[in-house]
Amino acid sequence: MALLGAGIPALVGAALHPDVGEPYAETRLYFGTQRADGRGTVEEREFMRFLDREITPAFPEGLTLHDGYGQWRGQDGKIVRETSYEVVLLYPEKEAGERSTRIERIRQAYEDRYQQDSVGRSDDKVSAGF
């Protein structure tokens, strides 16, 4: 554990300064790769092209991409396991409405282009400093 000054753990130091950072929204998008039409998967090169052409232009200030492995229960009750991608977006909370519109366009584009049932989305409020 990192220490501050006279042996104070860094986590305690962070708690002493709750005003660090600005109000931001955090959105996580979960992209599956199994095509709903049964015609294989979205390949890594296809996803990276989608990232470059759709997500990066909408969030040019930056994002984080994680490789994942997800699972979900299909309408037939069977568990589907697949390679997935998680994209983390941070943006000023005051821009949440306009940014949400961009995010919904990204979700719809991926669903349409790669025959996906859905693209998962989770939102949270955070403090962030860069």
C-alpha positions in Angstrom: 0.0 0.0 0.0 1.3 3.5 -0.8 2.0 5.7 2.1 1.6 9.4 2.6 3.9 11.4 4.9 4.3 9.7 8.3 2.9 6.3 7.4 -0.6 7.4 6.6 -2.1 5.0 4.0 -2.8 6.7 0.6 -6.4 5.6 0.8 -6.9 7.5 4.0 -5.2 10.5 2.4 -7.6 10.4 -0.5 -10.5 10.3 1.9 -9.2 13.4 3.6 -9.5 15.2 0.2 -13.0 14.4 -1.1 -13.0 17.6 -3.2 -10.3 16.3 -5.6 -11.6 16.0 -9.1 -14.6 17.3 -10.9 -18.1 15.8 -11.3 -18.1 13.4 -14.2 -20.4 10.8 -15.7 -19.0 7.3 -16.4 -20.6 5.1 -19.0 -19.6 1.5 -19.6 -20.6 -0.2 -22.8 -20.6 -3.9 -23.1 -20.2 -5.2 -26.7 -20.7 -8.9 -27.4 -19.3 -10.6 -30.4 -21.6 -13.5 -31.0 -23.8 -12.6 -34.0 -27.6 -13.1 -33.4 -28.0 -14.5 -36.9 -25.7 -17.4 -36.1 -23.1 -16.4 -38.7 -20.1 -16.5 -36.4 -18.5 -13.7 -34.4 -17.4 -10.1 -34.7 -13.7 -10.4 -35.2 -11.1 -8.3 -33.3 -10.2 -6.3 -36.5 -13.9 -5.6 -37.1 -14.4 -4.3 -33.6 -11.2 -2.2 -33.8 -12.5 -0.7 -37.0 -15.8 0.1 -35.3 -13.9 1.7 -32.4 -11.9 3.9 -34.8 -14.9 4.9 -37.0 -17.7 5.2 -34.5 -16.6 5.5 -30.9 -13.4 7.5 -31.2 -14.9 10.3 -33.3 -17.8 10.6 -30.7 -15.3 10.7 -27.8 -12.0 12.0 -29.2 -10.8 13.1 -25.7 -10.3 9.5 -24.8 -11.7 6.2 -23.6 -10.6 2.9 -22.1 -11.0 -0.5 -23.8 -11.0 -3.8 -21.9 -11.1 -7.3 -23.4 -13.8 -9.4 -21.7 -15.6 -12.6 -21.6 -19.3 -12.4 -20.9 -22.3 -14.6 -20.6 -26.0 -14.1 -20.7 -29.2 -16.2 -20.8 -30.8 -16.3 -24.2 -34.6 -16.3 -24.8 -34.4 -20.1 -25.2 -33.0 -20.3 -21.6 -29.6 -21.4 -22.7 -26.4 -19.7 -21.4 -24.4 -18.0 -24.2 -20.7 -17.3 -23.5 -18.7 -15.0 -25.7 -15.7 -12.9 -26.1 -16.7 -9.3 -25.4 -15.3 -5.7 -25.2 -16.0 -3.2 -22.5 -15.5 0.5 -23.3 -15.3 3.0 -20.5 -16.2 6.6 -21.2 -15.7 9.5 -18.8 -17.2 13.0 -19.6 -18.2 16.1 -17.6 -21.5 15.5 -15.8 -22.9 18.8 -17.3 -22.6 17.3 -20.8 -24.4 14.1 -19.9 -27.5 14.7 -22.0 -25.7 15.4 -25.2 -23.2 12.6 -24.6 -26.0 10.2 -24.0 -27.3 10.9 -27.5 -23.8 10.0 -28.9 -23.8 6.8 -26.8 -27.2 5.7 -28.0 -26.1 6.2 -31.7 -23.0 4.0 -31.0 -25.1 1.3 -29.4 -27.6 1.3 -32.3 -24.9 1.3 -34.9 -23.2 -1.8 -33.4 -26.5 -3.7 -33.0 -27.4 -3.0 -36.6 -24.0 -3.6 -38.2 -23.2 -6.8 -36.3 -26.6 -8.3 -35.7 -26.6 -7.9 -31.9 -29.6 -8.3 -29.7 -28.2 -5.4 -27.5 -25.2 -3.5 -26.3 -25.2 -3.3 -22.5 -24.9 0.1 -20.9 -24.2 1.2 -17.3 -23.9 4.7 -16.0 -22.5 6.2 -12.8 -21.6 9.5 -11.3 -17.9 9.9 -10.3 -15.3 12.4 -9.5 -12.4 12.6 -11.9 -9.3 14.6 -12.3 -6.8 14.6 -15.2 
